[in-house]
Amino acid sequence: MSKFDTNKVMPRYIAISLVMVLIALAVLGKTVYTMTAKRSFWMAVADRVKKDSVSVKPNRGNILSCDGQLMASSLPEFRIYMDFKALREAGNDSLWDAKEDSICHGLSQIFPEKTAKDFKQQLEEGRKKQSRHWAIWSRRIDYNTFTEVKQLPVFNLTAYQSGFHWEENNARKRSYGSLAGRTIGAMFGAKDTARFGLELSYDSILRGKNGIVHRRKVRNKFLDITDTPPIDGADIVTTIDVGMQDLAERAVIDELKEINGNVGVAIVMEVKTGDIKAIVNMEKCFDGEYREIHNHAVSDLLEPGSVFKTASILVALDDGVVDTTYMVETAGGVWPMYGRDMKDHNWRRGGYGRISLPRSLEVSSNIGVSRIIDDHYRNNPEKYVRGIYRTGLADNLRIPLVGATPARIRMPHKNSHGQYDNWSHTALPWMSIGYETQIPPISTLTFYNTIANNGKMMRPRFVQRVVKNGETIMEFPPEVMREQIAKESTIKTMQTILEHVVSQGLGKKAGSTSFKVAGKTGTAQISQGVGGYKIGVTNYLLSFAGFFPADDPRYSCIVCIQKSGLPASGGGMSGVVFHHIAEGIMAQNLKLDVKDARDASSVFLPDVKNGNILAADYVLSQLGFNTIADWNGSYANGNPIWGRAERKGTHKMELIRQKTYGHSMMPDVTGMGARDAVFLIESRGVRVKITGRGKVIKQSLEPGHQIKKGEVCTLTMG
């Protein structure tokens, strides 16, 4: 007999099942009720209490010059919006009605492109739609404009009372305007992404990493909960010297205007390190002004012309096929080369006749150099090209700029029948003088820098290190690409020859009376592609590459100018620019006694800018002028004393301290030079933007202004 009593158990199972069914029906009914009848109520609750995941952008790192001057930084920009639903929920619709005309009038004054009527129509449309995120202005605005908008009626209330809110973005600004603009780079403003230059090459370091914030809204109050904090980008310290860059740009532009040139390039390199101290890429635009549009210095693959002759002679000397006593016949300036006439620049004046190897470079004889190379390498052109490769001219320099391209130097190749399939009889003599090969200016400069550096080839360096919170987190030390490109004796010989090119050859205009210069001129016709060299107006590439001081080289430099038509002279045009750059750099680096600055024929006091008057006191004292100061001691620890200077007769200067305010207050920098003003302001955590040159005539943040985090002060110089 079974222990399971069906008559007793089944009624219990049925009762339990009925209870569960009733519970399920109740839950289902409640769910349907909530989704239908109570839908609006619970949607309102969800609107009051909601959770959003918000991406937080980091601050982009700065780009600094070699001495720490700010070249590119990120400043805040804003997009402004209205939340009309929040305005209604706060019960401020009547306030909006009362102040709407004032708001629209104020917006029209701030943004004169639109009338008050247009603003009213636009805002009314957003209000009718009860938009949560209605754009007040279509574009980003800077901090100063943003503060003006925030002061308007209703907008000056909290976000939960007014509905006025904003999105903050970082906008990239260059402290020195267009200076080295193509090298520093730029950003796509709307996307905050890098376009070109160092901004693009080092974007992963500069941009940082986004953070994530969960934003919870509880009865019109937001609580931000950080899940992943943003990681700000690091700063990169470049090799660019602001003073040298400015000097080089002005020298190039002045010459381009003088000769009506099309393109002007200049690069300055530090010999021992390979550091690029200045790089200029000026191009004539449709309005006649010169601007940086393309990075010609690293991307232009043009036949270099006579600056290449140095490499040809270096190879011949290093291979031992000739020496400095070697003589070559150039006749009357015209020499037949395999059915083509090779001409020297003075062929109409009778040529140079029989000349020595060094003289062939001094006067840049096409015949002399091409005959030397052809006579000794015609049966083995591969040996010559391998020698050129040995100089590093064909090496990939791995330049961290968009568009950078290695040189293209052809190697002779034989087919299965032992015949050259990419080489002709004329290839070798014309290659030897800088044709039938394509080399960007930076590769040519690296070669000349190597000669200046006693044969050690340095890779061009654009960035020294990466800095985060004042600490170096990554370094890019100078990099040796080739320990020695030629014998030490060959390098010394070439240094001497290049010095003679300037002192007694065609490069005289590149020289200086204050120090020795070495280098080589170059004047080459630019091929017109399929049309060759004889189609339309002839275009020329005018070059000068060299180093200074020749007896103890510190800097190498190349200047390349593209122009149409004659006159065209590498020495007379590019050499002049080289001269101005070299003399300017050496003047900047001179260390003279301050007494040497005094004019013995004058009794007048020099002008003294407002700023660190402790430094002014020292200079004036060294010049022999009397100063009246209201402090004791020499302040040997170097702490600055901020103030102004007033003349007292012709021999005395009174130095007066000025109130500098507390560390949280904006100082008065009017009348100061840029260096003192920037130091004084940035030491208080405020970023500085400079327009113009000279002394500070206006500052956007008034003296005594209470400093707020993230503020930017614009200094107008004049």
C-alpha positions as CSV (number, residue, x, y, z in Angstrom):
1,M,0.0,0.0,0.0
2,S,1.4,3.4,-1.1
3,K,2.2,6.0,1.6
4,F,1.2,8.7,-0.9
5,D,-2.4,9.6,-0.2
6,T,-3.7,11.3,-3.3
7,N,-7.0,12.4,-1.7
8,K,-5.1,14.4,0.9
9,V,-2.1,15.8,-1.1
10,M,-3.7,16.9,-4.4
11,P,-6.0,19.5,-2.9
12,R,-3.0,21.0,-1.2
13,Y,-1.1,21.2,-4.5
14,I,-4.1,22.8,-6.3
15,A,-4.4,25.4,-3.5
16,I,-0.8,26.3,-3.7
17,S,-0.9,26.6,-7.5
18,L,-4.0,28.8,-7.4
19,V,-2.2,31.1,-4.9
20,M,0.9,31.4,-7.1
21,V,-1.3,32.1,-10.2
22,L,-3.1,34.8,-8.3
23,I,0.2,36.4,-7.2
24,A,1.5,36.2,-10.8
25,L,-1.6,37.8,-12.1
26,A,-1.3,40.6,-9.5
27,V,2.3,41.3,-10.4
28,L,1.4,41.3,-14.1
29,G,-1.6,43.6,-13.5
30,K,0.6,46.0,-11.4
31,T,3.2,46.1,-14.2
32,V,0.5,46.8,-16.9
33,Y,-1.0,49.5,-14.6
34,T,2.5,51.1,-14.1
35,M,3.3,51.0,-17.8
36,T,0.0,52.6,-18.8
37,A,-1.9,54.6,-16.2
38,K,1.1,55.6,-14.2
39,R,3.5,56.0,-17.1
40,S,3.6,59.8,-17.0
41,F,4.2,59.8,-13.2
42,W,7.2,57.4,-13.4
43,M,8.6,59.1,-16.4
44,A,8.7,62.3,-14.4
45,V,10.4,60.5,-11.6
46,A,13.0,59.1,-14.1
47,D,13.5,62.6,-15.4
48,R,14.3,63.8,-11.8
49,V,16.5,60.9,-11.0
50,K,18.7,59.8,-13.8
51,K,22.3,58.6,-14.3
52,D,24.4,59.5,-17.3
53,S,27.9,58.4,-18.2
54,V,29.9,61.5,-19.3
55,S,33.3,61.5,-21.0
56,V,35.7,64.1,-19.5
57,K,38.4,65.4,-21.7
58,P,41.9,65.9,-20.3
59,N,44.0,69.1,-20.7
60,R,46.3,68.8,-23.8
61,G,50.0,69.2,-23.0
62,N,52.0,72.3,-24.0
63,I,54.7,72.6,-26.6
64,L,57.7,74.5,-25.3
65,S,60.8,76.0,-26.9
66,C,64.3,74.8,-25.9
67,D,64.4,77.3,-23.1
68,G,60.9,76.6,-21.8
69,Q,59.0,79.4,-23.5
70,L,55.4,78.5,-24.3
71,M,54.9,78.0,-28.0
72,A,51.5,76.1,-28.0
73,S,49.0,75.6,-25.2
74,S,45.4,74.8,-24.7
75,L,42.9,77.5,-23.6
76,P,39.3,76.9,-22.7
77,E,36.6,77.5,-25.2
78,F,32.9,77.1,-24.6
79,R,29.6,76.1,-26.4
80,I,26.6,77.6,-24.6
81,Y,23.1,76.1,-24.4
82,M,19.7,76.6,-22.7
83,D,17.7,73.9,-20.9
84,F,14.1,75.3,-21.2
85,K,12.6,72.4,-19.3
86,A,14.9,73.1,-16.3
87,L,13.8,76.8,-16.5
88,R,10.1,75.7,-16.3
89,E,10.7,73.2,-13.5
90,A,12.4,75.9,-11.5
91,G,9.4,78.1,-11.9
92,N,11.3,80.9,-13.7
93,D,9.2,81.2,-16.9
94,S,7.8,84.5,-15.7
95,L,11.4,85.8,-15.1
96,W,12.4,84.8,-18.6
97,D,9.3,86.6,-20.0
98,A,10.3,89.7,-18.2
99,K,14.0,89.6,-19.2
100,E,13.9,88.1,-22.6
101,D,14.3,91.4,-24.5
102,S,17.2,92.3,-22.3
103,I,18.8,88.9,-22.9
104,C,18.4,89.1,-26.7
105,H,19.7,92.7,-26.8
106,G,22.8,91.7,-24.7
107,L,23.5,88.7,-26.9
108,S,23.3,90.9,-30.0
109,Q,25.9,93.3,-28.5
110,I,28.2,90.4,-27.7
111,F,27.6,88.7,-31.1
112,P,26.9,91.6,-33.5
113,E,26.5,89.1,-36.4
114,K,23.0,88.5,-35.3
115,T,20.3,91.0,-34.3
116,A,18.3,91.0,-31.1
117,K,15.2,90.0,-33.2
118,D,17.1,87.0,-34.6
119,F,18.1,85.8,-31.2
120,K,14.6,86.2,-29.9
121,Q,13.2,84.1,-32.7
122,Q,15.8,81.4,-32.2
123,L,15.3,81.2,-28.4
124,E,11.5,81.2,-28.7
125,E,11.8,78.2,-31.0
126,G,13.8,76.3,-28.4
127,R,11.4,77.2,-25.7
128,K,8.4,75.9,-27.7
129,K,10.2,72.6,-28.1
130,Q,11.1,72.6,-24.4
131,S,14.6,71.6,-25.5
132,R,17.0,70.4,-22.9
133,H,20.1,71.4,-25.0
134,W,19.3,74.4,-27.2
135,A,22.3,76.1,-28.8
136,I,22.4,79.8,-28.0
137,W,25.4,80.4,-30.3
138,S,26.5,78.1,-33.1
139,R,30.3,78.4,-32.5
140,R,32.8,78.1,-29.7
141,I,33.5,81.2,-27.7
142,D,36.5,82.2,-25.7
143,Y,36.6,82.7,-21.9
144,N,36.2,86.5,-22.0
145,T,33.1,86.2,-24.2
146,F,31.8,83.4,-22.0
147,T,32.0,85.6,-18.9
148,E,30.1,88.4,-20.7
149,V,27.3,86.0,-21.6
150,K,27.1,84.7,-18.0
151,Q,26.5,88.2,-16.7
152,L,23.3,88.6,-18.7
153,P,19.9,88.4,-16.9
154,V,18.7,84.8,-16.1
155,F,22.0,83.4,-17.3
156,N,23.6,84.7,-14.1
157,L,21.6,82.3,-12.0
158,T,22.6,78.7,-11.3
159,A,22.2,76.1,-14.0
160,Y,19.3,74.6,-12.1
161,Q,17.5,77.9,-11.8
162,S,18.2,79.3,-15.3
163,G,18.7,76.3,-17.5
164,F,21.9,78.0,-18.9
165,H,24.7,75.5,-19.3
166,W,27.8,74.9,-21.4
167,E,30.3,72.5,-22.7
168,E,34.0,73.3,-22.2
169,N,36.6,72.4,-24.7
170,N,40.3,73.1,-25.1
171,A,41.4,75.4,-27.9
172,R,44.9,75.3,-29.2
173,K,46.7,78.7,-29.2
174,R,50.2,79.6,-30.2
175,S,51.9,82.2,-28.0
176,Y,54.1,83.5,-30.8
177,G,51.4,83.5,-33.5
178,S,52.6,82.0,-36.8
179,L,56.3,81.6,-35.7
180,A,57.4,78.1,-36.7
181,G,53.8,77.4,-37.3
182,R,54.3,74.5,-39.8
183,T,56.7,72.8,-37.5
184,I,54.8,73.3,-34.3
185,G,51.6,72.2,-36.0
186,A,47.9,72.9,-35.7
187,M,44.6,71.3,-34.6
188,F,41.2,70.7,-36.1
189,G,39.3,73.1,-33.9
190,A,35.9,71.4,-34.0
191,K,37.2,67.9,-33.4
192,D,40.2,68.6,-31.2
193,T,42.4,66.4,-33.3
194,A,45.9,67.1,-34.5
195,R,46.4,68.1,-38.2
196,F,50.1,68.2,-38.8
197,G,53.5,69.1,-37.3
198,L,54.7,68.1,-33.9
199,E,51.1,68.3,-32.7
200,L,50.4,65.3,-34.9
201,S,53.7,63.5,-34.5
202,Y,53.5,63.6,-30.7
203,D,49.7,63.5,-30.4
204,S,49.6,60.4,-28.2
205,I,51.8,62.1,-25.6
206,L,50.1,65.5,-25.8
207,R,46.5,64.5,-25.7
208,G,46.3,62.5,-22.5
209,K,43.5,60.1,-21.8
210,N,39.7,60.7,-21.4
211,G,38.1,60.2,-18.0
212,I,34.6,58.9,-17.2
213,V,32.2,60.6,-14.8
214,H,28.7,59.3,-13.7
215,R,26.4,62.2,-13.3
216,R,23.4,61.5,-11.0
217,K,20.6,64.0,-10.9
218,V,18.5,64.1,-7.7
219,R,15.7,66.7,-7.5
220,N,17.4,69.1,-9.8
221,K,20.8,68.7,-8.2
222,F,23.7,66.9,-9.9
223,L,26.2,64.7,-8.1
224,D,29.3,63.8,-10.1
225,I,30.9,60.5,-9.3
226,T,34.3,60.0,-11.0
227,D,34.8,56.4,-12.2
228,T,38.0,57.1,-14.2
229,P,39.8,60.4,-13.7
230,P,41.1,62.1,-16.9
231,I,44.9,61.9,-17.4
232,D,46.3,65.3,-18.7
233,G,48.7,65.2,-21.6
234,A,52.4,65.8,-21.0
235,D,54.4,68.7,-22.3
236,I,57.1,68.3,-25.0
237,V,60.2,70.5,-25.0
238,T,61.4,71.2,-28.5
239,T,64.8,72.1,-29.8
240,I,63.4,75.3,-31.4
241,D,65.0,78.6,-30.2
242,V,62.4,81.4,-30.4
243,G,65.0,84.1,-31.0
244,M,66.8,82.2,-33.8
245,Q,63.4,81.2,-35.4
246,D,62.3,84.8,-35.5
247,L,65.6,85.9,-36.9
248,A,65.6,83.3,-39.6
249,E,62.0,84.0,-40.6
250,R,62.6,87.8,-40.9
251,A,65.8,87.2,-42.9
252,V,64.1,84.9,-45.4
253,I,61.0,87.1,-45.9
254,D,63.2,90.2,-46.4
255,E,65.2,88.5,-49.2
256,L,62.1,87.0,-50.8
257,K,60.4,90.4,-51.0
258,E,63.6,91.9,-52.4
259,I,64.0,89.4,-55.2
260,N,60.3,88.5,-55.7
261,G,61.0,84.9,-54.7
262,N,58.4,82.1,-54.7
263,V,59.6,79.9,-51.8
264,G,62.2,80.4,-49.1
265,V,63.6,77.7,-46.7
266,A,66.1,78.1,-43.9
267,I,67.2,75.5,-41.3
268,V,69.6,76.1,-38.4
269,M,71.1,73.1,-36.8
270,E,73.3,72.8,-33.7
271,V,76.5,71.0,-34.8
272,K,77.3,68.8,-31.8
273,T,73.7,67.6,-31.1
274,G,71.8,67.9,-34.4
275,D,69.2,70.1,-32.7
276,I,67.0,72.0,-35.1
277,K,67.1,75.5,-33.6
278,A,65.1,77.2,-36.4
279,I,63.2,75.9,-39.5
280,V,61.5,78.3,-42.0
281,N,59.1,77.4,-44.8
282,M,57.9,80.6,-46.5
283,E,55.7,80.5,-49.6
284,K,54.3,83.4,-51.6
285,C,50.5,83.4,-51.4
286,F,47.8,84.7,-53.7
287,D,47.7,88.1,-51.9
288,G,51.5,88.6,-52.3
289,E,52.2,87.8,-48.6
290,Y,54.6,85.1,-47.4
291,R,53.3,82.4,-45.1
292,E,54.1,78.8,-44.1
293,I,51.8,76.5,-46.1
294,H,53.9,73.4,-46.7
295,N,57.0,72.0,-45.0
296,H,59.3,72.5,-47.9
297,A,62.4,72.0,-45.7
298,V,61.7,68.3,-45.2
299,S,59.5,67.4,-48.2
300,D,60.9,69.2,-51.3
301,L,62.6,66.6,-53.5
302,L,64.5,68.8,-55.9
303,E,67.8,68.5,-57.7
304,P,70.2,70.3,-55.3
305,G,72.6,71.7,-57.8
306,S,76.1,72.8,-56.8
307,V,75.8,72.2,-53.0
308,F,76.0,68.6,-54.0
309,K,79.5,69.1,-55.5
310,T,81.0,69.0,-52.0
311,A,79.8,65.4,-51.6
312,S,81.3,64.4,-55.0
313,I,84.7,65.8,-54.2
314,L,84.6,64.3,-50.7
315,V,84.0,60.9,-52.2
316,A,86.9,61.3,-54.6
317,L,89.3,62.5,-51.9
318,D,88.2,59.7,-49.5
319,D,88.7,57.0,-52.2
320,G,92.2,58.4,-52.8
321,V,91.7,58.8,-56.5
322,V,92.7,62.5,-56.3
323,D,94.2,64.9,-53.8
324,T,94.3,68.7,-53.4
325,T,97.1,69.1,-55.9
326,Y,95.1,67.5,-58.7
327,M,94.7,69.7,-61.8
328,V,91.8,69.6,-64.2
329,E,91.3,71.4,-67.5
330,T,88.1,73.4,-67.9
331,A,89.1,75.1,-71.2
332,G,87.0,78.1,-72.2
333,G,84.0,77.2,-70.0
334,V,82.4,74.7,-72.4
335,W,83.3,71.0,-72.5
336,P,81.5,68.3,-74.5
337,M,80.2,65.4,-72.4
338,Y,78.9,62.4,-74.4
339,G,77.1,64.6,-76.9
340,R,76.0,67.3,-74.4
341,D,77.8,70.5,-73.6
342,M,78.8,71.0,-70.0
343,K,79.1,74.8,-69.2
344,D,80.6,76.8,-66.4
345,H,78.7,79.9,-65.3
346,N,81.4,82.2,-66.8
347,W,81.6,80.5,-70.2
348,R,80.8,83.7,-72.0
349,R,83.8,85.3,-70.3
350,G,86.3,82.6,-71.4
351,G,86.1,80.1,-68.5
352,Y,88.7,79.2,-65.9
353,G,91.2,77.2,-67.9
354,R,93.3,74.8,-66.0
355,I,92.5,74.8,-62.2
356,S,93.2,72.8,-59.1
357,L,90.7,70.6,-57.3
358,P,90.1,73.0,-54.5
359,R,89.6,75.8,-56.9
360,S,87.0,73.9,-58.8
361,L,84.8,74.1,-55.7
362,E,85.7,77.7,-54.9
363,V,84.5,78.9,-58.2
364,S,81.8,76.1,-58.5
365,S,83.1,74.8,-61.8
366,N,80.7,72.3,-63.4
367,I,83.3,71.1,-65.8
368,G,86.0,70.7,-63.2
369,V,83.9,68.6,-60.8
370,S,82.2,66.5,-63.5
371,R,85.5,65.8,-65.2
372,I,87.1,64.7,-62.0
373,I,84.3,62.3,-61.2
374,D,83.8,61.0,-64.8
375,D,87.5,60.4,-65.3
376,H,87.8,58.3,-62.2
377,Y,84.4,56.5,-62.0
378,R,83.0,56.2,-65.5
379,N,83.9,52.5,-65.6
380,N,82.6,51.9,-62.1
381,P,79.8,54.3,-61.3
382,E,78.5,52.0,-58.6
383,K,81.6,52.8,-56.6
384,Y,80.9,56.5,-56.8
385,V,77.2,56.1,-55.8
386,R,78.2,53.8,-52.9
387,G,80.6,56.6,-51.8
388,I,77.6,59.1,-51.9
389,Y,75.6,56.6,-49.8
390,R,78.5,56.5,-47.3
391,T,78.1,60.2,-46.7
392,G,74.6,59.6,-45.3
393,L,72.9,61.8,-47.9
394,A,70.5,58.9,-48.8
395,D,69.8,57.9,-45.2
396,N,66.2,58.0,-43.9
397,L,66.5,60.7,-41.2
398,R,63.1,59.7,-39.7
399,I,61.9,63.3,-39.4
400,P,58.9,63.5,-37.1
401,L,56.9,65.8,-39.5
402,V,54.2,64.9,-42.0
403,G,55.5,64.8,-45.5
404,A,59.1,64.2,-44.7
405,T,60.7,62.2,-47.4
406,P,64.2,60.6,-47.7
407,A,66.5,61.6,-50.6
408,R,66.3,59.6,-53.8
409,I,69.8,58.8,-55.2
410,R,69.8,56.3,-58.0
411,M,72.1,53.3,-57.8
412,P,73.3,52.0,-61.2
413,H,71.8,48.6,-62.1
414,K,72.8,46.0,-64.7
415,N,70.5,43.6,-66.4
416,S,71.1,39.9,-67.0
417,H,73.2,40.8,-70.1
418,G,75.5,43.0,-68.1
419,Q,74.1,46.2,-69.5
420,Y,73.0,49.2,-67.4
421,D,69.2,49.5,-67.6
422,N,68.9,52.7,-65.6
423,W,72.0,54.5,-66.4
424,S,73.4,56.5,-69.3
425,H,76.8,57.9,-70.2
426,T,75.6,61.4,-69.1
427,A,74.2,60.3,-65.8
428,L,77.5,60.3,-63.9
429,P,78.8,63.8,-64.9
430,W,75.4,65.4,-64.3
431,M,74.8,63.6,-61.0
432,S,78.2,64.8,-59.8
433,I,77.1,68.4,-60.0
434,G,73.7,67.9,-58.3
435,Y,71.4,66.9,-61.1
436,E,69.6,63.5,-61.7
437,T,69.1,63.1,-58.0
438,Q,66.6,64.5,-55.5
439,I,67.5,65.6,-52.0
440,P,65.4,67.5,-49.4
441,P,67.1,70.5,-47.8
442,I,67.3,68.9,-44.4
443,S,69.3,66.0,-45.8
444,T,71.7,68.4,-47.4
445,L,72.1,70.3,-44.2
446,T,72.7,67.1,-42.2
447,F,75.6,66.3,-44.6
448,Y,77.2,69.7,-44.1
449,N,76.6,69.5,-40.4
450,T,78.5,66.2,-40.4
451,I,81.5,67.9,-42.1
452,A,81.4,70.6,-39.4
453,N,81.2,67.8,-36.7
454,N,84.4,66.2,-37.9
455,G,82.6,63.4,-39.8
456,K,80.1,62.3,-37.1
457,M,76.6,62.3,-38.5
458,M,73.9,63.4,-36.1
459,R,70.2,62.7,-36.6
460,P,68.2,66.0,-36.8
461,R,66.4,66.4,-33.4
462,F,63.2,68.3,-32.9
463,V,62.2,67.3,-29.4
464,Q,64.5,67.1,-26.4
465,R,62.2,65.6,-23.7
466,V,58.7,65.0,-22.4
467,V,57.8,66.7,-19.1
468,K,54.9,66.1,-16.8
469,N,54.2,68.2,-13.7
470,G,57.7,69.7,-13.9
471,E,59.4,66.3,-14.1
472,T,61.1,64.7,-17.1
473,I,59.4,61.4,-17.9
474,M,61.0,60.7,-21.3
475,E,64.2,61.9,-23.0
476,F,65.3,61.9,-26.6
477,P,69.1,62.2,-26.4
478,P,71.2,63.2,-29.4
479,E,71.5,60.3,-31.8
480,V,74.6,59.4,-33.8
481,M,73.6,57.9,-37.2
482,R,77.1,57.4,-38.5
483,E,80.3,57.6,-36.4
484,Q,82.4,58.6,-39.4
485,I,81.4,59.3,-43.0
486,A,85.0,59.7,-44.2
487,K,88.6,59.6,-43.1
488,E,89.5,62.3,-40.6
489,S,92.1,63.8,-43.0
490,T,89.5,64.0,-45.7
491,I,87.1,65.8,-43.5
492,K,89.8,68.3,-42.4
493,T,90.6,69.0,-46.0
494,M,87.0,69.6,-46.9
495,Q,86.6,72.0,-44.0
496,T,89.5,74.0,-45.3
497,I,88.2,74.0,-48.9
498,L,84.7,75.2,-47.8
499,E,86.2,78.0,-45.8
500,H,88.1,79.1,-48.9
501,V,84.8,79.0,-50.9
502,V,83.6,81.8,-48.6
503,S,86.9,83.7,-48.1
504,Q,88.1,83.7,-51.7
505,G,85.4,82.1,-53.8
506,L,81.8,82.6,-54.9
507,G,80.4,82.5,-51.3
508,K,81.9,85.8,-50.1
509,K,78.4,87.3,-49.4
510,A,77.7,84.6,-46.9
511,G,80.9,85.6,-44.9
512,S,81.4,87.8,-41.9
513,T,84.1,90.2,-40.8
514,S,83.6,89.1,-37.2
515,F,84.1,85.3,-37.6
516,K,85.0,82.7,-40.2
517,V,82.3,81.0,-42.3
518,A,82.5,77.8,-44.4
519,G,80.1,76.7,-47.0
520,K,79.1,76.1,-50.6
521,T,76.8,78.0,-53.0
522,G,74.4,76.3,-55.4
523,T,72.4,77.5,-58.4
524,A,70.3,74.9,-60.2
525,Q,67.6,75.0,-62.8
526,I,64.4,73.3,-61.6
527,S,63.1,70.7,-64.0
528,Q,59.5,71.3,-65.3
529,G,58.7,67.5,-65.3
530,V,58.1,66.1,-68.7
531,G,58.9,69.5,-70.2
532,G,62.5,69.4,-68.8
533,Y,64.4,72.6,-68.3
534,K,63.5,74.6,-71.4
535,I,59.7,75.0,-71.1
536,G,58.4,78.5,-70.3
537,V,60.1,80.7,-67.7
538,T,63.1,79.1,-66.1
539,N,62.8,78.4,-62.4
540,Y,65.9,78.3,-60.2
541,L,66.8,76.7,-56.8
542,L,69.3,79.0,-55.1
543,S,71.1,77.5,-52.2
544,F,73.9,78.1,-49.6
545,A,74.8,75.5,-47.1
546,G,77.5,75.9,-44.5
547,F,78.6,76.3,-40.9
548,F,80.0,78.9,-38.5
549,P,82.3,79.8,-36.9
550,A,84.5,77.8,-39.3
551,D,87.4,77.3,-36.9
552,D,85.1,76.0,-34.1
553,P,81.7,75.2,-35.6
554,R,78.7,75.7,-33.4
555,Y,75.8,75.9,-36.0
556,S,75.2,74.7,-39.5
557,C,72.6,76.3,-41.8
558,I,71.1,75.9,-45.2
559,V,69.1,78.5,-47.1
560,C,67.2,77.6,-50.2
561,I,65.2,80.0,-52.4
562,Q,63.0,79.2,-55.4
563,K,62.5,82.0,-57.9
564,S,61.5,82.5,-61.5
565,G,63.8,84.1,-64.1
566,L,67.1,85.9,-63.9
567,P,69.0,87.2,-62.1
568,A,69.6,84.1,-60.0
569,S,72.6,83.5,-57.7
570,G,72.9,81.1,-54.8
571,G,75.8,83.0,-53.3
572,G,74.3,86.5,-54.0
573,M,70.8,85.7,-52.7
574,S,70.7,82.7,-50.4
575,G,74.2,83.6,-49.2
576,V,73.0,87.0,-48.1
577,V,70.2,85.3,-46.0
578,F,72.8,83.0,-44.5
579,H,75.0,86.0,-43.6
580,H,72.2,87.7,-41.8
581,I,71.2,84.6,-39.9
582,A,74.8,83.8,-38.9
583,E,75.6,87.3,-37.7
584,G,72.3,87.5,-35.8
585,I,72.9,84.2,-34.0
586,M,76.4,85.1,-33.1
587,A,75.4,88.5,-31.8
588,Q,72.7,86.8,-29.6
589,N,75.4,84.5,-28.2
590,L,78.0,87.2,-27.5
591,K,79.0,87.5,-23.8
592,L,80.3,91.1,-23.4
593,D,80.9,93.3,-20.4
594,V,77.9,95.6,-19.9
595,K,80.3,98.6,-19.8
596,D,80.9,98.0,-23.5
597,A,77.3,99.0,-24.1
598,R,77.9,102.6,-22.9
599,D,78.2,105.3,-25.5
600,A,81.1,107.6,-24.5
601,S,79.7,110.4,-26.6
602,S,76.4,110.4,-24.8
603,V,75.4,111.5,-21.3
604,F,71.8,110.4,-21.4
605,L,70.4,107.7,-19.3
606,P,69.1,104.6,-21.2
607,D,65.4,103.8,-21.2
608,V,64.4,101.4,-18.4
609,K,61.3,99.2,-18.7
610,N,59.1,98.5,-15.8
611,G,59.7,95.1,-14.2
612,N,62.5,93.6,-12.2
613,I,64.2,96.8,-11.1
614,L,66.8,94.8,-9.2
615,A,68.2,93.8,-12.6
616,A,68.0,97.4,-13.8
617,D,69.9,98.6,-10.7
618,Y,72.7,96.1,-11.5
619,V,73.0,97.1,-15.2
620,L,72.8,100.9,-14.5
621,S,75.5,100.6,-11.8
622,Q,77.8,98.7,-14.1
623,L,77.3,101.4,-16.7
624,G,78.4,104.0,-14.2
625,F,75.1,105.7,-13.5
626,N,73.9,106.5,-10.0
627,T,70.7,104.9,-8.8
628,I,68.3,105.9,-6.0
629,A,66.7,102.8,-4.5
630,D,64.5,102.3,-1.4
631,W,66.0,99.0,-0.3
632,N,69.2,98.0,1.4
633,G,71.7,95.3,0.4
634,S,72.5,93.7,-2.9
635,Y,69.8,90.9,-2.8
636,A,72.5,88.5,-3.9
637,N,70.0,85.6,-3.8
638,G,68.5,87.0,-6.9
639,N,64.9,87.5,-5.7
640,P,63.3,90.1,-8.0
641,I,62.1,93.5,-6.9
642,W,59.2,94.7,-9.1
643,G,58.7,98.3,-9.8
644,R,59.4,101.2,-12.2
645,A,62.2,103.7,-12.9
646,E,62.0,107.5,-13.0
647,R,64.8,109.8,-14.4
648,K,66.4,112.3,-12.0
649,G,68.5,114.5,-14.2
650,T,70.9,113.0,-16.8
651,H,72.9,110.8,-14.5
652,K,70.5,109.5,-11.9
653,M,67.6,107.0,-12.0
654,E,65.2,106.5,-9.1
655,L,64.0,102.9,-8.8
656,I,60.6,102.7,-7.1
657,R,58.9,99.6,-5.8
658,Q,55.4,98.9,-6.9
659,K,52.7,97.0,-5.2
660,T,52.6,93.4,-6.6
661,Y,49.5,92.2,-4.8
662,G,49.2,88.8,-3.2
663,H,49.8,85.5,-5.0
664,S,46.1,85.2,-5.6
665,M,45.8,88.7,-7.1
666,M,46.6,89.9,-10.6
667,P,49.7,92.1,-10.7
668,D,50.2,95.4,-12.6
669,V,52.5,94.6,-15.5
670,T,51.9,97.7,-17.6
671,G,55.1,99.1,-19.0
672,M,57.0,95.8,-18.5
673,G,58.8,93.8,-21.2
674,A,57.3,90.4,-22.2
675,R,59.8,88.3,-20.2
676,D,59.1,90.0,-16.8
677,A,55.4,90.3,-17.4
678,V,54.9,86.6,-18.4
679,F,57.0,85.4,-15.4
680,L,55.1,87.5,-12.9
681,I,51.7,86.4,-14.2
682,E,52.4,82.7,-14.8
683,S,54.0,82.4,-11.4
684,R,50.4,83.0,-10.1
685,G,49.0,80.1,-12.2
686,V,47.5,82.3,-15.0
687,R,48.2,81.5,-18.6
688,V,49.4,84.4,-20.8
689,K,48.6,85.3,-24.4
690,I,50.8,87.9,-26.1
691,T,49.9,90.1,-29.1
692,G,52.4,92.6,-30.6
693,R,55.9,93.5,-29.5
694,G,57.6,96.0,-27.2
695,K,56.3,96.9,-23.7
696,V,52.9,95.9,-22.2
697,I,50.4,98.7,-22.9
698,K,47.3,96.8,-21.9
699,Q,46.3,93.7,-19.8
700,S,42.9,92.0,-20.1
701,L,42.8,91.2,-16.3
702,E,43.0,94.3,-14.2
703,P,45.6,94.7,-11.4
704,G,44.2,93.5,-8.1
705,H,41.7,91.1,-9.9
706,Q,41.0,88.0,-7.9
707,I,42.6,85.1,-9.9
708,K,40.4,82.2,-10.7
709,K,41.5,78.7,-11.8
710,G,42.0,78.4,-15.6
711,E,42.0,82.2,-16.3
712,V,44.0,83.6,-19.3
713,C,45.4,87.1,-19.4
714,T,46.0,88.7,-22.8
715,L,48.9,91.2,-22.9
716,T,48.9,93.8,-25.7
717,M,52.4,95.0,-26.5
718,G,53.3,98.2,-28.2
